[in-house]
Amino acid sequence: MADGQEDEPTDGGFAEARGGPTVLRILVGAQLRRLREASGITREEAAYAIRGSEAKMSRIESGRVGFKPRDVADLLTMYGVTDGSARDLLLSLAEQANEPGWWHRYSDSMPDWFSTYVGLEQAATIIRCYEAQYVPGLLQTEAYANAVINLGEAVRPDEVSKRVELRMHRQQLLYVPKAPDYWAVIDEAVLRRKLGGPDVMREQLDHILEVSRRTNVTVQVVPFERSDVAAVGGPFTLLRFAEPDLPDIVYLEQLNSALYLNKDVDVMNYLQIMNRLAAGALTPERSTELIQSVRDAL
């Protein structure tokens, strides 16, 4: 990842961000923070200028909320960016950041904390995950996803359908031009847990074998005899981005919430765990053989 970025944004860097509004909010917020710091203005002073609190400024600069055009315009004026292409571009990008992503249509079927993840997932250039219970979402078939979602709390049939549709839509990012590198490490138990029954699992394992032939997809299996390697706690996902203002993020999904870790010490810890899992798992070739053998035995 790059060490820094020009103080004045250029159209090539921001406008082509792949994650839609989620990433644009983070990038615009980071640019506003840099401009404020370069001007020697405190966060408290900036907050006063937009009739808000310091907490509001923190949310704006971290990209956790949308932007009011008036707020962005007032901040840019305060920072001395009063005319020219830099001001016009930031105002335009702030407006784009308020536009809903394609996943907005599913907002009634997913919590806000997961909506953030979908946006980040769409922007990532490298996605690495570990899963001990279920096939990772980006590798699930429609029938398997339906079985997994029905395991949760009572969900209306129409809501199950929308959640499955969202999961299938997310998977398209593996097939687009300049698709991210996707690397999944899964426990052998995932292969042998017959969710949905033998027919569903046969289809699911066939799908993993097919997708893993793509050059941007790697699948490794941690066999039962390497339980020492797999003893790392629950599933997690590591996201890496091309944009220098987006740090690596560790995503930890819980029952009714999620954690997003981006501190260097946390990211490094999970990166080491992921590397240890990959080193202890079967090679991709041997993983394919194990998946095929489990599939044939169903």
KADA-V66125 format. One record per residue. RES is the residue in one letter. PSI is psi in whole degrees, 0 to 359 (NA if undefined). D_LAST is the distance of its C-alpha to the last C-alpha in Angstrom with 1 decimal. Layout:
# KADA-V66125
res:RES psi:PSI d_last:D_LAST
res:RES psi:PSI d_last:D_LAST
This chain:
# KADA-V66125
res:M psi:148 d_last:44.0
res:A psi:159 d_last:47.6
res:D psi:336 d_last:50.3
res:G psi:186 d_last:52.1
res:Q psi:153 d_last:53.1
res:E psi:147 d_last:56.3
res:D psi:324 d_last:58.3
res:E psi:123 d_last:58.6
res:P psi:147 d_last:55.4
res:T psi:153 d_last:54.9
res:D psi:327 d_last:53.1
res:G psi:328 d_last:50.7
res:G psi:311 d_last:49.2
res:F psi:310 d_last:48.9
res:A psi:339 d_last:48.4
res:E psi:9 d_last:45.3
res:A psi:133 d_last:43.4
res:R psi:343 d_last:39.8
res:G psi:11 d_last:39.0
res:G psi:215 d_last:41.5
res:P psi:326 d_last:43.6
res:T psi:311 d_last:41.9
res:V psi:320 d_last:42.8
res:L psi:320 d_last:46.1
res:R psi:317 d_last:47.1
res:I psi:317 d_last:46.4
res:L psi:317 d_last:48.3
res:V psi:318 d_last:51.2
res:G psi:319 d_last:51.5
res:A psi:322 d_last:51.5
res:Q psi:319 d_last:54.3
res:L psi:322 d_last:56.3
res:R psi:316 d_last:56.1
res:R psi:318 d_last:57.3
res:L psi:320 d_last:60.2
res:R psi:313 d_last:61.2
res:E psi:322 d_last:61.2
res:A psi:335 d_last:63.1
res:S psi:354 d_last:65.7
res:G psi:27 d_last:66.1
res:I psi:135 d_last:65.2
res:T psi:162 d_last:63.6
res:R psi:324 d_last:60.6
res:E psi:318 d_last:62.9
res:E psi:319 d_last:65.5
res:A psi:320 d_last:62.9
res:A psi:320 d_last:61.6
res:Y psi:323 d_last:65.2
res:A psi:333 d_last:65.6
res:I psi:17 d_last:62.8
res:R psi:38 d_last:63.8
res:G psi:187 d_last:60.7
res:S psi:167 d_last:59.7
res:E psi:327 d_last:58.7
res:A psi:322 d_last:55.2
res:K psi:316 d_last:55.1
res:M psi:321 d_last:56.0
res:S psi:318 d_last:53.3
res:R psi:322 d_last:50.7
res:I psi:312 d_last:52.2
res:E psi:338 d_last:52.3
res:S psi:356 d_last:48.7
res:G psi:24 d_last:47.5
res:R psi:351 d_last:46.2
res:V psi:165 d_last:48.2
res:G psi:176 d_last:49.4
res:F psi:138 d_last:53.0
res:K psi:127 d_last:56.1
res:P psi:320 d_last:58.0
res:R psi:320 d_last:61.3
res:D psi:313 d_last:59.9
res:V psi:317 d_last:58.8
res:A psi:317 d_last:62.1
res:D psi:321 d_last:64.1
res:L psi:316 d_last:62.2
res:L psi:320 d_last:62.7
res:T psi:317 d_last:66.4
res:M psi:325 d_last:66.7
res:Y psi:3 d_last:65.1
res:G psi:9 d_last:67.6
res:V psi:84 d_last:65.2
res:T psi:341 d_last:67.5
res:D psi:179 d_last:67.0
res:G psi:177 d_last:65.4
res:S psi:327 d_last:62.0
res:A psi:317 d_last:60.4
res:R psi:313 d_last:61.3
res:D psi:320 d_last:60.3
res:L psi:315 d_last:56.9
res:L psi:320 d_last:56.1
res:L psi:320 d_last:57.2
res:S psi:316 d_last:55.1
res:L psi:324 d_last:52.0
res:A psi:323 d_last:52.6
res:E psi:318 d_last:52.6
res:Q psi:326 d_last:49.4
res:A psi:341 d_last:47.8
res:N psi:350 d_last:48.5
res:E psi:140 d_last:46.6
res:P psi:145 d_last:43.1
res:G psi:172 d_last:40.0
res:W psi:333 d_last:37.5
res:W psi:354 d_last:35.5
res:H psi:329 d_last:38.6
res:R psi:343 d_last:37.5
res:Y psi:12 d_last:34.7
res:S psi:332 d_last:37.2
res:D psi:354 d_last:37.1
res:S psi:3 d_last:33.3
res:M psi:147 d_last:33.3
res:P psi:161 d_last:35.7
res:D psi:322 d_last:38.4
res:W psi:333 d_last:37.0
res:F psi:330 d_last:33.8
res:S psi:320 d_last:35.9
res:T psi:317 d_last:37.5
res:Y psi:317 d_last:34.3
res:V psi:317 d_last:33.3
res:G psi:318 d_last:36.7
res:L psi:320 d_last:36.4
res:E psi:319 d_last:32.9
res:Q psi:336 d_last:34.3
res:A psi:345 d_last:37.1
res:A psi:146 d_last:35.3
res:T psi:337 d_last:35.4
res:I psi:129 d_last:32.9
res:I psi:119 d_last:30.1
res:R psi:134 d_last:28.3
res:C psi:155 d_last:26.0
res:Y psi:134 d_last:24.2
res:E psi:131 d_last:21.5
res:A psi:347 d_last:20.1
res:Q psi:314 d_last:18.4
res:Y psi:160 d_last:17.3
res:V psi:133 d_last:16.7
res:P psi:146 d_last:20.3
res:G psi:323 d_last:21.9
res:L psi:352 d_last:22.9
res:L psi:2 d_last:19.3
res:Q psi:146 d_last:17.8
res:T psi:167 d_last:17.0
res:E psi:317 d_last:19.1
res:A psi:319 d_last:16.5
res:Y psi:317 d_last:15.2
res:A psi:319 d_last:18.9
res:N psi:318 d_last:19.8
res:A psi:318 d_last:17.4
res:V psi:313 d_last:18.9
res:I psi:326 d_last:22.4
res:N psi:349 d_last:22.2
res:L psi:338 d_last:21.5
res:G psi:198 d_last:25.1
res:E psi:162 d_last:28.4
res:A psi:120 d_last:29.1
res:V psi:136 d_last:29.1
res:R psi:145 d_last:30.6
res:P psi:320 d_last:28.3
res:D psi:328 d_last:30.6
res:E psi:322 d_last:30.4
res:V psi:315 d_last:26.6
res:S psi:319 d_last:26.9
res:K psi:323 d_last:29.4
res:R psi:320 d_last:27.5
res:V psi:317 d_last:24.4
res:E psi:318 d_last:27.0
res:L psi:315 d_last:28.6
res:R psi:319 d_last:25.4
res:M psi:322 d_last:24.7
res:H psi:320 d_last:28.4
res:R psi:325 d_last:28.4
res:Q psi:342 d_last:25.8
res:Q psi:338 d_last:28.4
res:L psi:341 d_last:30.2
res:L psi:347 d_last:27.8
res:Y psi:358 d_last:28.9
res:V psi:162 d_last:32.6
res:P psi:143 d_last:35.3
res:K psi:42 d_last:35.8
res:A psi:153 d_last:32.5
res:P psi:157 d_last:32.0
res:D psi:123 d_last:30.3
res:Y psi:125 d_last:27.1
res:W psi:111 d_last:25.6
res:A psi:130 d_last:22.7
res:V psi:121 d_last:21.9
res:I psi:151 d_last:18.9
res:D psi:149 d_last:17.9
res:E psi:330 d_last:14.7
res:A psi:330 d_last:14.2
res:V psi:321 d_last:13.9
res:L psi:329 d_last:10.6
res:R psi:352 d_last:9.2
res:R psi:110 d_last:11.0
res:K psi:67 d_last:9.0
res:L psi:127 d_last:12.2
res:G psi:355 d_last:12.6
res:G psi:170 d_last:9.5
res:P psi:318 d_last:5.9
res:D psi:317 d_last:8.2
res:V psi:319 d_last:10.3
res:M psi:323 d_last:8.0
res:R psi:314 d_last:6.9
res:E psi:319 d_last:10.6
res:Q psi:316 d_last:11.6
res:L psi:323 d_last:10.3
res:D psi:321 d_last:11.7
res:H psi:319 d_last:14.8
res:I psi:316 d_last:15.3
res:L psi:321 d_last:15.2
res:E psi:312 d_last:17.7
res:V psi:324 d_last:20.0
res:S psi:351 d_last:20.2
res:R psi:348 d_last:21.8
res:R psi:145 d_last:24.8
res:T psi:338 d_last:27.7
res:N psi:5 d_last:28.2
res:V psi:129 d_last:24.7
res:T psi:131 d_last:23.6
res:V psi:128 d_last:20.4
res:Q psi:148 d_last:20.2
res:V psi:133 d_last:18.0
res:V psi:111 d_last:19.7
res:P psi:161 d_last:17.9
res:F psi:323 d_last:18.3
res:E psi:349 d_last:21.2
res:R psi:44 d_last:23.1
res:S psi:335 d_last:23.5
res:D psi:325 d_last:27.2
res:V psi:322 d_last:26.6
res:A psi:348 d_last:24.5
res:A psi:70 d_last:27.1
res:V psi:10 d_last:28.9
res:G psi:208 d_last:28.7
res:G psi:180 d_last:27.0
res:P psi:156 d_last:25.8
res:F psi:163 d_last:28.4
res:T psi:136 d_last:29.3
res:L psi:128 d_last:32.1
res:L psi:132 d_last:34.0
res:R psi:144 d_last:36.6
res:F psi:157 d_last:39.1
res:A psi:329 d_last:41.5
res:E psi:128 d_last:44.3
res:P psi:339 d_last:46.5
res:D psi:356 d_last:47.2
res:L psi:111 d_last:43.6
res:P psi:162 d_last:42.6
res:D psi:144 d_last:39.1
res:I psi:136 d_last:37.4
res:V psi:126 d_last:34.8
res:Y psi:123 d_last:33.0
res:L psi:110 d_last:31.9
res:E psi:133 d_last:30.4
res:Q psi:185 d_last:31.1
res:L psi:312 d_last:30.6
res:N psi:22 d_last:33.7
res:S psi:184 d_last:35.1
res:A psi:155 d_last:34.6
res:L psi:140 d_last:36.5
res:Y psi:108 d_last:37.7
res:L psi:129 d_last:39.1
res:N psi:5 d_last:41.3
res:K psi:142 d_last:43.7
res:D psi:317 d_last:43.7
res:V psi:321 d_last:43.1
res:D psi:314 d_last:40.0
res:V psi:316 d_last:38.5
res:M psi:321 d_last:39.3
res:N psi:313 d_last:37.6
res:Y psi:330 d_last:34.3
res:L psi:320 d_last:34.6
res:Q psi:320 d_last:35.0
res:I psi:316 d_last:31.9
res:M psi:318 d_last:29.9
res:N psi:322 d_last:31.2
res:R psi:321 d_last:30.4
res:L psi:314 d_last:26.8
res:A psi:322 d_last:26.6
res:A psi:328 d_last:28.4
res:G psi:344 d_last:26.2
res:A psi:167 d_last:22.8
res:L psi:153 d_last:21.2
res:T psi:161 d_last:22.9
res:P psi:321 d_last:21.4
res:E psi:313 d_last:20.7
res:R psi:329 d_last:18.9
res:S psi:318 d_last:17.1
res:T psi:318 d_last:15.8
res:E psi:318 d_last:14.7
res:L psi:316 d_last:12.8
res:I psi:317 d_last:11.1
res:Q psi:321 d_last:10.2
res:S psi:321 d_last:8.9
res:V psi:319 d_last:6.7
res:R psi:317 d_last:5.5
res:D psi:335 d_last:5.6
res:A psi:351 d_last:3.8
res:L psi:NA d_last:0.0
